[in-house]
């Protein structure tokens, strides 16, 4: 199963300039969440869609 969340980048908490590993706060329609991953060229105010694959075992 795949989950998609759309929102606007509120703040960038951490960004490694060498490999683009980023920790950021995302404002969604319902909540503010923390996202992590390899996010090159992401800036505060950008609207993005993040995808997460959910696996149940």
C-alpha positions in Angstrom: 0.0 0.0 0.0 1.2 3.5 -0.8 0.4 6.7 1.1 0.7 10.2 -0.5 0.7 13.4 1.5 0.7 16.9 0.0 1.8 19.9 1.8 4.0 23.0 2.0 7.5 23.0 3.5 7.3 25.1 6.7 10.9 24.9 7.9 14.0 23.0 7.1 15.4 21.6 10.3 18.5 20.0 8.8 20.0 19.6 5.4 23.3 17.8 4.5 24.6 19.7 1.5 26.8 16.7 0.4 23.9 14.2 -0.2 20.7 16.3 0.2 19.5 14.3 3.3 16.9 16.6 4.8 14.7 16.9 7.9 11.8 19.3 7.3 8.4 20.3 8.7 5.5 19.9 6.2 2.2 21.7 6.7 -0.6 19.5 5.4 -4.3 20.1 5.2 -4.8 18.5 8.5 -1.6 18.6 10.4 2.1 19.6 10.6 4.4 16.6 10.2 8.2 16.0 10.1 9.5 14.4 6.9 13.0 13.0 6.3 14.7 11.7 3.2 16.8 12.7 0.3 15.2 16.0 -0.9 17.5 17.9 -3.3 16.4 21.4 -4.2 13.6 21.7 -1.6 13.0 25.2 -0.2 10.8 26.7 2.4 7.4 27.5 0.8 7.6 24.7 -1.8 4.5 22.5 -2.2 5.5 18.9 -2.5 3.9 15.4 -2.5 5.6 12.8 -0.3 5.0 9.1 -0.8 5.5 6.3 1.7 5.1 2.6 1.0 3.5 0.8 4.0 4.3 -2.8 4.4 2.5 -5.1 6.8 4.1 -8.3 7.9 
